[in-house]
Amino acid sequence: MATKLFFTLSLSLLVSVAIGQQSTQIREARQCRIQRISASQPSQRIESEGGVIELWDENEDQFQCAGVAPLKITIQPNALQLPNFHPSPRLLYIQQGEGYAGISRPGCPETYHSQEFRNDRERQEEEGEREGRSRRDQHQRVQRVRRGDILAVPAGEAHWCYNDGDEDLVVIAVNDLNNPANQLDQRQRAFYLAGGLPKGGQQQLHQEQGKQTFENIFRGFDEELLAEALNIPRELARKMQQENDRGLIVNVREGLSMIRPDEEGQGKSESEASNGMEETLCSMKVRTTLNRRTEADIYSRQAGRLNIVNRHKLPILEYLDMSANRGHLFPDALYAPHWSINAHTVVYVNRGDAQVEIVGNNGETVMNERVKQGDLFVIPQYFAATAKAGSNGFKWVSFKTNSLPMNSPLSGYTSVMRAIPLQVITNSYQVSPDEAQNLKLNSGSQTLLLSPQNRSQ
């Protein structure tokens, strides 16, 4: 009897698992049944006193297919985006301006120390002189970010950004909701450690279907319990929870002062305790630039250039399983038809315009559209795509859902056509050997970026 019961339970479990897997496969398959891809603009604005957060509609088919959620953050001069964290990894591209960013890494020490003292007496004298004005501070590393930089933010790590420049700091961000780090649903979520919207703004956003709103998580805790947990007065806990109309990006009233890596005489303390992680995760670079022409990975004097950042250039991207590139096509140049072998691609247009075509597995065009500055669109994995720059050229940044993405071009020196035997091409397209030879070799030594004057008319 016991054996029969065990067999029945085992069979039920197997059936349940099979049904669950089948449901997941069906759900995932439906997500990428794309009939049409169009260039998209943000559909929601969350305004704050110091800037604006704009979000694309994550329910669009192209974003559901790629499992990504893009957004645009504009931080005004002398304004601070408040600390927040996300359940999925995020790549940030600095489109405009400059400032400072900090990422709080759990388990890592505060390696930036201010107001170092030689002895106790000198320390007491210095503290007496500065009493009532400031205190000694220590914190984790602060990053200087500038136009063209890529910043990698791992899932669950709180981060903030401050604009100390004279122009708006504009950031394009993409969250990879499909990443295994995110065990919640495929919705864009942000957990803020301060700020938030007043109740009226919250209710208005919640009433609009599909709209996202981000809130201060401290508001949900009991005031007395919060004060006890942080060992602070209840009045201070109340201030952490209070509602105001400042929003998620706030003006810094007296300027933001902190120890920074460009200051002389400041840095890592020799006496700080080691926890065994300083040379690995704690010291990993999270920032690099895509703005240097001299470091282009693909360059054509007639066609343009492409700067790529993957896990070889920025090792932390292996943990995020994301990467990025920044491209510039000269006027009338062509980005060769290709498909991505192992990643979805999210493309944001920085400047100029281009005619973009994307073709699906059914041989039908899913996108044939001229894109312009501010547009964003997705090229799904394996979908073939190409772009021809307009008369003003075409500049873009791409975010990819793989730390080491691979493209397979359909034309050029490294194309799939050159790898196929001549007779296979001849019989595949019912063409002459000379025509097949032209098909294989006409692109010469060019690769992904094709110059206009060298293309056959």
VOPAGU-2260 file (C-alpha; in pm, 1 decimal, decimal comma):
REM VOPAGU-2260
SITE   aa  ch    i         X         Y         Z
SITE  MET   A    0       0,0       0,0       0,0
SITE  ALA   A    1     283,2     234,9      95,9
SITE  THR   A    2     461,9     158,2    -232,1
SITE  LYS   A    3     147,6     230,0    -432,4
SITE  LEU   A    4      94,1     560,9    -249,6
SITE  PHE   A    5     455,4     661,5    -307,4
SITE  PHE   A    6     423,0     580,0    -678,2
SITE  THR   A    7     101,8     783,7    -705,8
SITE  LEU   A    8     257,1    1087,7    -533,8
SITE  SER   A    9     568,4    1063,9    -748,3
SITE  LEU   A   10     361,0    1044,7   -1065,0
SITE  SER   A   11     153,8    1344,7    -955,5
SITE  LEU   A   12     468,6    1542,8    -886,0
SITE  LEU   A   13     614,8    1459,7   -1226,7
SITE  VAL   A   14     291,6    1559,3   -1399,6
SITE  SER   A   15     280,3    1887,2   -1206,6
SITE  VAL   A   16     640,7    1967,8   -1296,6
SITE  ALA   A   17     576,6    1882,8   -1662,4
SITE  ILE   A   18     266,2    2100,9   -1672,9
SITE  GLY   A   19     455,2    2383,5   -1504,0
SITE  GLN   A   20     741,2    2360,3   -1750,8
SITE  GLN   A   21     500,8    2348,2   -2041,7
SITE  SER   A   22     315,1    2655,1   -1910,6
SITE  THR   A   23     644,2    2841,5   -1870,8
SITE  GLN   A   24     753,6    2747,8   -2222,2
SITE  ILE   A   25     420,0    2857,7   -2368,0
SITE  ARG   A   26     434,5    3186,3   -2176,3
SITE  GLU   A   27     790,4    3255,4   -2288,8
SITE  ALA   A   28     708,8    3162,9   -2647,2
SITE  ARG   A   29     416,6    3402,7   -2655,5
SITE  GLN   A   30     637,9    3682,6   -2530,3
SITE  CYS   A   31     844,5    3678,2   -2851,5
SITE  ARG   A   32     567,4    3633,5   -3106,4
SITE  ILE   A   33     642,2    3974,1   -3253,1
SITE  GLN   A   34     446,4    4096,0   -3552,8
SITE  ARG   A   35     574,5    4451,2   -3552,0
SITE  ILE   A   36     858,5    4650,2   -3391,3
SITE  SER   A   37     839,5    5028,5   -3383,0
SITE  ALA   A   38    1069,8    5297,3   -3248,4
SITE  SER   A   39     940,7    5389,9   -2905,4
SITE  GLN   A   40     945,5    5699,5   -2685,6
SITE  PRO   A   41     892,1    5714,0   -2305,8
SITE  SER   A   42     527,9    5680,3   -2202,9
SITE  GLN   A   43     549,0    5795,8   -1839,8
SITE  ARG   A   44     709,9    6088,5   -1658,6
SITE  ILE   A   45     778,5    6099,7   -1286,0
SITE  GLU   A   46     867,1    6459,1   -1204,7
SITE  SER   A   47    1064,1    6565,3    -898,1
SITE  GLU   A   48    1200,9    6897,6    -779,7
SITE  GLY   A   49    1548,7    6816,5    -911,2
SITE  GLY   A   50    1474,6    6627,4   -1231,0
SITE  VAL   A   51    1261,4    6379,4   -1421,4
SITE  ILE   A   52    1247,8    6000,2   -1459,2
SITE  GLU   A   53    1094,4    5885,4   -1789,7
SITE  LEU   A   54     992,5    5523,1   -1842,7
SITE  TRP   A   55     916,9    5327,1   -2155,3
SITE  ASP   A   56     609,7    5103,6   -2149,1
SITE  GLU   A   57     748,8    4768,9   -2035,9
SITE  ASN   A   58     431,5    4597,6   -2161,4
SITE  GLU   A   59     525,5    4661,7   -2524,0
SITE  ASP   A   60     582,4    4335,2   -2709,7
SITE  GLN   A   61     944,5    4417,9   -2793,2
SITE  PHE   A   62    1033,9    4479,1   -2425,7
SITE  GLN   A   63     840,9    4171,3   -2312,4
SITE  CYS   A   64    1035,1    3963,4   -2564,4
SITE  ALA   A   65    1374,5    4092,2   -2453,4
SITE  GLY   A   66    1277,1    4097,0   -2085,1
SITE  VAL   A   67    1411,2    4449,9   -2037,2
SITE  ALA   A   68    1283,4    4775,6   -1890,4
SITE  PRO   A   69    1446,3    5096,6   -2019,2
SITE  LEU   A   70    1426,9    5439,0   -1859,2
SITE  LYS   A   71    1575,8    5787,4   -1893,0
SITE  ILE   A   72    1689,6    5988,0   -1590,3
SITE  THR   A   73    1747,9    6365,4   -1611,2
SITE  ILE   A   74    1919,8    6519,7   -1307,8
SITE  GLN   A   75    1940,3    6897,8   -1294,2
SITE  PRO   A   76    2258,5    7079,2   -1180,7
SITE  ASN   A   77    2320,4    7049,8    -804,5
SITE  ALA   A   78    2055,2    6777,5    -774,2
SITE  LEU   A   79    2074,8    6425,7    -630,9
SITE  GLN   A   80    1897,2    6109,2    -737,5
SITE  LEU   A   81    1818,0    5947,4    -404,7
SITE  PRO   A   82    1965,2    5607,1    -308,3
SITE  ASN   A   83    1768,6    5312,3    -444,2
SITE  PHE   A   84    1814,2    4947,2    -540,0
SITE  HIS   A   85    1663,1    4708,6    -795,8
SITE  PRO   A   86    1599,9    4332,1    -809,7
SITE  SER   A   87    1767,8    4307,0   -1152,4
SITE  PRO   A   88    2106,0    4424,5   -1284,8
SITE  ARG   A   89    2120,9    4759,1   -1459,8
SITE  LEU   A   90    2352,4    4926,0   -1710,7
SITE  LEU   A   91    2370,0    5306,3   -1713,2
SITE  TYR   A   92    2492,4    5512,3   -2008,1
SITE  ILE   A   93    2583,2    5876,5   -1945,6
SITE  GLN   A   94    2438,5    6053,4   -2246,9
SITE  GLN   A   95    2509,3    6408,5   -2129,2
SITE  GLY   A   96    2677,5    6594,4   -1846,5
SITE  GLU   A   97    2892,6    6475,5   -1558,7
SITE  GLY   A   98    2868,7    6406,0   -1189,7
SITE  TYR   A   99    2934,1    6151,4    -917,1
SITE  ALA   A  100    2781,2    5811,7    -853,1
SITE  GLY   A  101    2807,9    5573,5    -562,6
SITE  ILE   A  102    2726,7    5202,2    -535,8
SITE  SER   A  103    2697,3    5044,3    -191,4
SITE  ARG   A  104    2835,9    4693,3    -204,1
SITE  PRO   A  105    2722,3    4465,9      83,6
SITE  GLY   A  106    3002,8    4321,7     296,4
SITE  CYS   A  107    3268,5    4561,5     166,8
SITE  PRO   A  108    3454,9    4815,1     384,5
SITE  GLU   A  109    3436,4    5194,7     366,5
SITE  THR   A  110    3762,4    5265,8     185,8
SITE  TYR   A  111    3724,9    5645,0     164,1
SITE  HIS   A  112    3812,9    5823,8     488,5
SITE  SER   A  113    3806,3    6198,8     556,5
SITE  GLN   A  114    3981,9    6408,4     825,2
SITE  GLU   A  115    4274,4    6181,1     905,9
SITE  PHE   A  116    4463,8    6267,8    1228,5
SITE  ARG   A  117    4821,8    6202,4    1337,2
SITE  ASN   A  118    4756,1    6161,8    1708,7
SITE  ASP   A  119    4480,6    6187,2    1968,0
SITE  ARG   A  120    4574,7    6540,4    2075,7
SITE  GLU   A  121    4572,2    6677,0    1725,5
SITE  ARG   A  122    4244,2    6495,9    1664,9
SITE  GLN   A  123    4084,9    6651,3    1973,2
SITE  GLU   A  124    4203,0    6998,4    1872,5
SITE  GLU   A  125    4075,5    6956,2    1518,4
SITE  GLU   A  126    3739,9    6822,9    1639,6
SITE  GLY   A  127    3711,4    7117,0    1878,7
SITE  GLU   A  128    3769,7    7366,4    1598,8
SITE  ARG   A  129    3518,5    7197,7    1369,3
SITE  GLU   A  130    3255,3    7125,2    1633,8
SITE  GLY   A  131    2906,5    7212,8    1510,8
SITE  ARG   A  132    3014,8    7227,4    1145,5
SITE  SER   A  133    3095,2    6874,5    1026,5
SITE  ARG   A  134    3203,6    6529,0    1136,4
SITE  ARG   A  135    3455,5    6278,2    1021,4
SITE  ASP   A  136    3309,4    6062,7     744,5
SITE  GLN   A  137    3393,9    5736,4     573,7
SITE  HIS   A  138    3213,4    5565,8     288,8
SITE  GLN   A  139    3260,5    5332,6      -4,4
SITE  ARG   A  140    3413,1    5438,2    -332,8
SITE  VAL   A  141    3263,5    5725,9    -529,5
SITE  GLN   A  142    3276,2    5715,3    -910,1
SITE  ARG   A  143    3331,6    6016,6   -1133,9
SITE  VAL   A  144    3101,7    5976,5   -1435,8
SITE  ARG   A  145    3110,3    6172,9   -1761,5
SITE  ARG   A  146    2945,5    6171,7   -2101,3
SITE  GLY   A  147    3006,7    5842,7   -2280,5
SITE  ASP   A  148    3061,7    5635,8   -1964,7
SITE  ILE   A  149    2899,8    5299,5   -1892,7
SITE  LEU   A  150    2825,0    5219,5   -1528,1
SITE  ALA   A  151    2739,0    4864,6   -1415,0
SITE  VAL   A  152    2500,5    4832,5   -1118,3
SITE  PRO   A  153    2453,1    4476,4    -984,7
SITE  ALA   A  154    2112,0    4362,5    -864,4
SITE  GLY   A  155    2022,9    4462,4    -510,6
SITE  GLU   A  156    2304,2    4714,3    -461,7
SITE  ALA   A  157    2190,4    5060,8    -354,3
SITE  HIS   A  158    2317,6    5343,9    -572,3
SITE  TRP   A  159    2281,5    5721,5    -610,8
SITE  CYS   A  160    2392,2    5990,9    -853,1
SITE  TYR   A  161    2475,1    6360,2    -805,3
SITE  ASN   A  162    2509,3    6628,5   -1073,4
SITE  ASP   A  163    2787,0    6875,4    -988,3
SITE  GLY   A  164    2806,6    7018,5   -1339,8
SITE  ASP   A  165    2650,8    7316,9   -1515,5
SITE  GLU   A  166    2418,7    7120,9   -1745,2
SITE  ASP   A  167    2162,4    6846,1   -1700,1
SITE  LEU   A  168    2302,9    6500,4   -1631,0
SITE  VAL   A  169    2112,8    6266,0   -1865,3
SITE  VAL   A  170    2132,3    5889,9   -1807,0
SITE  ILE   A  171    1989,3    5609,2   -2022,4
SITE  ALA   A  172    1938,6    5292,1   -1818,7
SITE  VAL   A  173    1830,1    4938,5   -1905,6
SITE  ASN   A  174    1723,3    4677,2   -1647,6
SITE  ASP   A  175    1753,4    4310,5   -1745,0
SITE  LEU   A  176    1437,2    4167,6   -1588,0
SITE  ASN   A  177    1508,9    3817,9   -1722,7
SITE  ASN   A  178    1833,8    3792,1   -1530,0
SITE  PRO   A  179    1842,2    3501,8   -1278,0
SITE  ALA   A  180    1914,0    3754,3   -1000,9
SITE  ASN   A  181    1554,6    3872,3   -1033,4
SITE  GLN   A  182    1328,8    3612,3    -873,4
SITE  LEU   A  183    1026,3    3842,2    -876,1
SITE  ASP   A  184     796,8    3895,9   -1172,7
SITE  GLN   A  185     893,8    4075,5   -1492,8
SITE  ARG   A  186     800,8    4421,8   -1371,1
SITE  GLN   A  187    1027,7    4715,5   -1322,8
SITE  ARG   A  188    1065,0    4775,7    -949,4
SITE  ALA   A  189    1273,3    5030,1    -761,9
SITE  PHE   A  190    1315,1    5031,8    -384,7
SITE  TYR   A  191    1407,0    5381,0    -264,4
SITE  LEU   A  192    1577,7    5449,6      69,0
SITE  ALA   A  193    1447,7    5808,0      79,4
SITE  GLY   A  194    1208,0    6040,7     -96,5
SITE  GLY   A  195     903,1    5912,9    -276,6
SITE  LEU   A  196     589,6    6078,4    -405,6
SITE  PRO   A  197     318,3    6244,3    -196,3
SITE  LYS   A  198      -4,4    6043,9    -152,3
SITE  GLY   A  199    -190,5    6241,5    -417,8
SITE  GLY   A  200      76,8    6165,8    -677,9
SITE  GLN   A  201      83,8    5798,3    -576,9
SITE  GLN   A  202    -290,9    5759,8    -614,2
SITE  GLN   A  203    -292,0    5931,0    -951,5
SITE  LEU   A  204     -19,4    5702,7   -1084,6
SITE  HIS   A  205    -180,1    5387,5    -942,8
SITE  GLN   A  206    -511,4    5475,7   -1105,8
SITE  GLU   A  207    -347,8    5475,7   -1447,5
SITE  GLN   A  208    -314,6    5114,8   -1556,1
SITE  GLY   A  209      40,3    4998,5   -1618,9
SITE  LYS   A  210     203,5    5301,5   -1455,7
SITE  GLN   A  211     495,6    5250,3   -1220,8
SITE  THR   A  212     566,9    5440,8    -902,6
SITE  PHE   A  213     865,3    5411,7    -671,7
SITE  GLU   A  214     842,8    5465,9    -297,5
SITE  ASN   A  215    1053,0    5504,5      15,1
SITE  ILE   A  216    1064,4    5159,5     177,7
SITE  PHE   A  217    1115,3    5307,2     527,5
SITE  ARG   A  218     758,9    5437,2     518,2
SITE  GLY   A  219     624,5    5085,9     560,0
SITE  PHE   A  220     798,6    5014,0     892,5
SITE  ASP   A  221     656,6    5085,6    1235,3
SITE  GLU   A  222     812,7    5408,1    1360,8
SITE  GLU   A  223     905,4    5274,5    1703,2
SITE  LEU   A  224    1049,4    4952,3    1562,4
SITE  LEU   A  225    1253,3    5147,8    1305,9
SITE  ALA   A  226    1394,5    5376,2    1574,4
SITE  GLU   A  227    1492,7    5075,6    1786,9
SITE  ALA   A  228    1650,2    4887,8    1496,3
SITE  LEU   A  229    1863,2    5186,6    1388,4
SITE  ASN   A  230    1926,9    5302,9    1747,2
SITE  ILE   A  231    1803,3    5653,5    1671,7
SITE  PRO   A  232    1546,1    5888,0    1828,3
SITE  ARG   A  233    1187,8    5842,6    1713,6
SITE  GLU   A  234    1187,3    6196,5    1575,4
SITE  LEU   A  235    1469,7    6105,0    1338,2
SITE  ALA   A  236    1286,5    5786,6    1233,8
SITE  ARG   A  237     979,9    6000,8    1167,5
SITE  LYS   A  238    1183,9    6228,1     939,5
SITE  MET   A  239    1303,4    5925,0     742,3
SITE  GLN   A  240     942,1    5822,5     684,3
SITE  GLN   A  241     777,2    6157,8     626,6
SITE  GLU   A  242     605,0    6241,5     299,7
SITE  ASN   A  243     699,4    6550,9     103,5
SITE  ASP   A  244     669,8    6687,7    -246,2
SITE  ARG   A  245    1040,9    6671,5    -332,3
SITE  GLY   A  246    1011,7    6342,5    -522,0
SITE  LEU   A  247    1290,2    6099,8    -616,9
SITE  ILE   A  248    1545,6    6356,2    -740,3
SITE  VAL   A  249    1604,5    6641,1    -496,9
SITE  ASN   A  250    1789,9    6972,7    -502,4
SITE  VAL   A  251    2091,6    6987,8    -273,8
SITE  ARG   A  252    2048,2    7313,6     -88,0
SITE  GLU   A  253    2407,4    7386,5      13,4
SITE  GLY   A  254    2594,7    7172,6    -236,8
SITE  LEU   A  255    2712,4    6817,6    -184,6
SITE  SER   A  256    3052,8    6777,8     -23,0
SITE  MET   A  257    3222,4    6439,8       7,8
SITE  ILE   A  258    3566,1    6289,7     -14,5
SITE  ARG   A  259    3639,7    6217,1    -378,8
SITE  PRO   A  260    3914,4    6032,2    -568,2
SITE  ASP   A  261    4043,0    6352,2    -733,2
SITE  GLU   A  262    4127,6    6514,0    -398,0
SITE  GLU   A  263    4490,7    6512,9    -292,5
SITE  GLY   A  264    4593,1    6355,4      33,9
SITE  GLN   A  265    4281,8    6141,4      61,3
SITE  GLY   A  266    4236,4    5772,2      -3,7
SITE  LYS   A  267    4241,3    5428,8     150,1
SITE  SER   A  268    4351,5    5402,0     511,2
SITE  GLU   A  269    4642,9    5166,8     577,4
SITE  SER   A  270    4495,0    5065,5     911,1
SITE  GLU   A  271    4152,3    4959,6     786,2
SITE  ALA   A  272    4050,5    4604,0     862,7
SITE  SER   A  273    4046,6    4345,5     587,6
SITE  ASN   A  274    3755,6    4112,1     530,2
SITE  GLY   A  275    3924,3    3908,2     256,1
SITE  MET   A  276    3721,3    4054,7     -30,4
SITE  GLU   A  277    3908,3    4375,8    -112,1
SITE  GLU   A  278    4095,8    4229,3    -409,8
SITE  THR   A  279    3792,2    4065,0    -564,4
SITE  LEU   A  280    3434,5    4187,2    -561,2
SITE  CYS   A  281    3494,3    4496,8    -348,4
SITE  SER   A  282    3764,7    4634,2    -577,3
SITE  MET   A  283    3604,1    4546,6    -909,4
SITE  LYS   A  284    3571,7    4830,2   -1158,2
SITE  VAL   A  285    3212,1    4924,7   -1231,3
SITE  ARG   A  286    3276,7    5202,8   -1484,2
SITE  THR   A  287    3441,0    5242,8   -1821,7
SITE  THR   A  288    3403,2    5477,0   -2115,9
SITE  LEU   A  289    3273,4    5425,8   -2468,7
SITE  ASN   A  290    3372,2    5776,8   -2573,4
SITE  ARG   A  291    3732,2    5733,5   -2689,6
SITE  ARG   A  292    3774,4    5724,9   -3066,4
SITE  THR   A  293    4125,9    5587,0   -3032,4
SITE  GLU   A  294    3988,7    5278,5   -2853,6
SITE  ALA   A  295    3734,3    5184,6   -3122,0
SITE  ASP   A  296    3708,1    4807,2   -3166,1
SITE  ILE   A  297    3584,0    4834,8   -3525,5
SITE  TYR   A  298    3692,0    5133,1   -3733,7
SITE  SER   A  299    3649,8    5235,8   -4095,7
SITE  ARG   A  300    3774,5    5569,6   -4221,4
SITE  GLN   A  301    3484,0    5582,4   -4466,4
SITE  ALA   A  302    3205,9    5412,0   -4268,9
SITE  GLY   A  303    3239,9    5482,8   -3895,5
SITE  ARG   A  304    3342,2    5316,6   -3570,2
SITE  LEU   A  305    3213,6    5089,9   -3297,0
SITE  ASN   A  306    3326,3    5087,2   -2932,4
SITE  ILE   A  307    3242,5    4768,9   -2742,1
SITE  VAL   A  308    3245,4    4695,3   -2369,4
SITE  ASN   A  309    3202,7    4333,4   -2263,8
SITE  ARG   A  310    3322,8    4117,9   -1974,7
SITE  HIS   A  311    3680,9    4121,2   -2106,7
SITE  LYS   A  312    3699,3    4499,8   -2076,3
SITE  LEU   A  313    3483,2    4527,7   -1764,0
SITE  PRO   A  314    3491,8    4194,3   -1576,1
SITE  ILE   A  315    3197,2    4277,4   -1347,8
SITE  LEU   A  316    2971,3    4244,3   -1655,1
SITE  GLU   A  317    3014,5    3867,4   -1627,9
SITE  TYR   A  318    2811,4    3881,6   -1304,8
SITE  LEU   A  319    2549,1    4104,9   -1463,3
SITE  ASP   A  320    2548,3    3905,7   -1790,7
SITE  MET   A  321    2509,2    4231,6   -1982,5
SITE  SER   A  322    2723,9    4441,9   -2216,8
SITE  ALA   A  323    2705,2    4752,3   -2432,5
SITE  ASN   A  324    2844,6    4922,8   -2738,1
SITE  ARG   A  325    2843,0    5271,5   -2887,4
SITE  GLY   A  326    2837,7    5320,2   -3261,8
SITE  HIS   A  327    2878,5    5600,8   -3511,7
SITE  LEU   A  328    2786,4    5557,7   -3878,3
SITE  PHE   A  329    2901,2    5829,7   -4116,5
SITE  PRO   A  330    2644,6    5976,0   -4361,2
SITE  ASP   A  331    2497,2    5709,2   -4593,2
SITE  ALA   A  332    2715,1    5433,8   -4440,9
SITE  LEU   A  333    2559,1    5094,6   -4372,2
SITE  TYR   A  334    2561,5    4863,8   -4072,8
SITE  ALA   A  335    2582,7    4523,8   -4242,5
SITE  PRO   A  336    2286,9    4283,2   -4210,5
SITE  HIS   A  337    2354,6    4050,3   -3917,5
SITE  TRP   A  338    2194,4    3859,3   -3635,0
SITE  SER   A  339    2287,4    3824,7   -3269,8
SITE  ILE   A  340    2367,5    3469,1   -3167,8
SITE  ASN   A  341    2331,0    3498,3   -2790,8
SITE  ALA   A  342    2164,7    3825,6   -2691,4
SITE  HIS   A  343    1872,9    4060,7   -2730,4
SITE  THR   A  344    1978,8    4415,2   -2824,8
SITE  VAL   A  345    1822,4    4737,7   -2698,9
SITE  VAL   A  346    1915,4    5032,8   -2922,7
SITE  TYR   A  347    1890,0    5397,9   -2816,4
SITE  VAL   A  348    1946,4    5669,7   -3078,5
SITE  ASN   A  349    2185,7    5936,9   -2954,1
SITE  ARG   A  350    2197,5    6158,5   -3259,5
SITE  GLY   A  351    2119,4    6164,9   -3630,4
SITE  ASP   A  352    1887,3    5922,5   -3804,7
SITE  ALA   A  353    1888,6    5593,3   -3992,1
SITE  GLN   A  354    1664,1    5360,3   -4187,6
SITE  VAL   A  355    1638,2    5040,7   -3983,9
SITE  GLU   A  356    1510,0    4705,6   -4107,5
SITE  ILE   A  357    1452,4    4395,1   -3894,7
SITE  VAL   A  358    1338,2    4058,2   -4033,5
SITE  GLY   A  359    1194,3    3766,9   -3836,6
SITE  ASN   A  360    1217,8    3390,9   -3887,7
SITE  ASN   A  361     908,2    3388,0   -4110,2
SITE  GLY   A  362    1089,3    3602,3   -4364,9
SITE  GLU   A  363     861,8    3900,2   -4300,9
SITE  THR   A  364     978,3    4248,8   -4214,2
SITE  VAL   A  365     889,2    4337,7   -3854,7
SITE  MET   A  366    1049,1    4682,8   -3872,0
SITE  ASN   A  367    1118,5    4915,2   -4164,8
SITE  GLU   A  368    1132,9    5259,9   -4014,2
SITE  ARG   A  369    1343,2    5574,7   -3998,2
SITE  VAL   A  370    1459,8    5625,2   -3640,8
SITE  LYS   A  371    1573,0    5956,2   -3493,4
SITE  GLN   A  372    1726,9    6101,6   -3178,4
SITE  GLY   A  373    1554,5    5982,9   -2860,5
SITE  ASP   A  374    1402,0    5671,3   -3018,4
SITE  LEU   A  375    1453,0    5330,0   -2862,3
SITE  PHE   A  376    1382,7    4985,3   -3007,5
SITE  VAL   A  377    1468,4    4617,6   -2956,5
SITE  ILE   A  378    1636,9    4374,6   -3194,6
SITE  PRO   A  379    1539,5    4027,2   -3067,1
SITE  GLN   A  380    1793,3    3746,0   -3060,9
SITE  TYR   A  381    1840,4    3579,8   -3403,9
SITE  PHE   A  382    1630,7    3843,6   -3584,4
SITE  ALA   A  383    1832,6    3979,6   -3879,8
SITE  ALA   A  384    1883,0    4356,4   -3878,0
SITE  THR   A  385    2053,0    4632,3   -4074,1
SITE  ALA   A  386    2068,5    5013,4   -4064,2
SITE  LYS   A  387    2161,3    5281,3   -4318,7
SITE  ALA   A  388    2263,0    5620,4   -4184,9
SITE  GLY   A  389    2093,5    5936,7   -4304,4
SITE  SER   A  390    2261,4    6246,1   -4442,1
SITE  ASN   A  391    2357,3    6362,6   -4090,5
SITE  GLY   A  392    2505,2    6031,7   -3981,3
SITE  PHE   A  393    2381,4    5800,7   -3707,9
SITE  LYS   A  394    2499,4    5764,5   -3347,0
SITE  TRP   A  395    2359,5    5507,0   -3106,3
SITE  VAL   A  396    2425,0    5308,0   -2790,4
SITE  SER   A  397    2320,6    4942,5   -2758,1
SITE  PHE   A  398    2258,5    4738,7   -2444,3
SITE  LYS   A  399    2287,6    4359,9   -2477,6
SITE  THR   A  400    2158,7    4080,8   -2254,6
SITE  ASN   A  401    2483,9    3884,7   -2261,9
SITE  SER   A  402    2827,0    3968,1   -2121,5
SITE  LEU   A  403    3005,1    3835,7   -2431,1
SITE  PRO   A  404    2768,6    3892,3   -2726,6
SITE  MET   A  405    2836,4    3748,4   -3070,2
SITE  ASN   A  406    2710,9    3870,5   -3407,8
SITE  SER   A  407    2693,5    3673,9   -3732,2
SITE  PRO   A  408    2713,2    3914,7   -4029,4
SITE  LEU   A  409    2555,0    3838,0   -4364,5
SITE  SER   A  410    2805,7    4044,2   -4561,0
SITE  GLY   A  411    3164,4    4153,3   -4521,9
SITE  TYR   A  412    3498,8    3987,9   -4460,1
SITE  THR   A  413    3376,0    3776,5   -4167,1
SITE  SER   A  414    3033,0    3700,0   -4308,8
SITE  VAL   A  415    2855,9    3366,9   -4317,4
SITE  MET   A  416    2846,6    3391,9   -4697,8
SITE  ARG   A  417    3227,4    3377,8   -4723,6
SITE  ALA   A  418    3228,4    3066,3   -4505,4
SITE  ILE   A  419    2991,5    2873,3   -4735,0
SITE  PRO   A  420    3136,8    2681,7   -5032,4
SITE  LEU   A  421    3081,6    2835,8   -5374,2
SITE  GLN   A  422    2879,4    2541,0   -5506,9
SITE  VAL   A  423    2645,6    2553,4   -5207,1
SITE  ILE   A  424    2570,2    2918,5   -5282,6
SITE  THR   A  425    2528,6    2847,2   -5653,4
SITE  ASN   A  426    2270,1    2576,9   -5590,6
SITE  SER   A  427    2099,2    2756,5   -5301,3
SITE  TYR   A  428    2011,5    3061,9   -5509,7
SITE  GLN   A  429    2019,6    2907,1   -5858,8
SITE  VAL   A  430    2286,2    3152,2   -5975,1
SITE  SER   A  431    2597,5    3122,7   -6188,8
SITE  PRO   A  432    2940,7    3061,9   -6033,6
SITE  ASP   A  433    3040,8    3420,7   -6117,4
SITE  GLU   A  434    2734,5    3558,5   -5941,8
SITE  ALA   A  435    2803,4    3336,2   -5641,9
SITE  GLN   A  436    3162,3    3460,6   -5638,9
SITE  ASN   A  437    3039,8    3820,6   -5632,2
SITE  LEU   A  438    2805,1    3738,4   -5348,6
SITE  LYS   A  439    3091,7    3592,6   -5146,6
SITE  LEU   A  440    3362,0    3850,4   -5213,1
SITE  ASN   A  441    3207,0    4183,4   -5320,0
SITE  SER   A  442    3233,9    4339,4   -4973,0
SITE  GLY   A  443    3612,1    4310,0   -4987,9
SITE  SER   A  444    3791,1    4351,1   -4655,5
SITE  GLN   A  445    3507,4    4543,8   -4486,9
SITE  THR   A  446    3333,4    4393,1   -4187,2
SITE  LEU   A  447    3023,5    4518,9   -4004,2
SITE  LEU   A  448    3055,2    4883,1   -4114,7
SITE  LEU   A  449    3021,2    4929,2   -4490,8
SITE  SER   A  450    3125,7    5251,1   -4661,2
SITE  PRO   A  451    2889,7    5398,3   -4923,6
SITE  GLN   A  452    3144,0    5453,3   -5201,6
SITE  ASN   A  453    3261,8    5092,0   -5201,9
SITE  ARG   A  454    2918,9    4935,1   -5240,2
SITE  SER   A  455    2797,3    4815,1   -5575,5
SITE  GLN   A  456    2509,3    5013,4   -5721,4
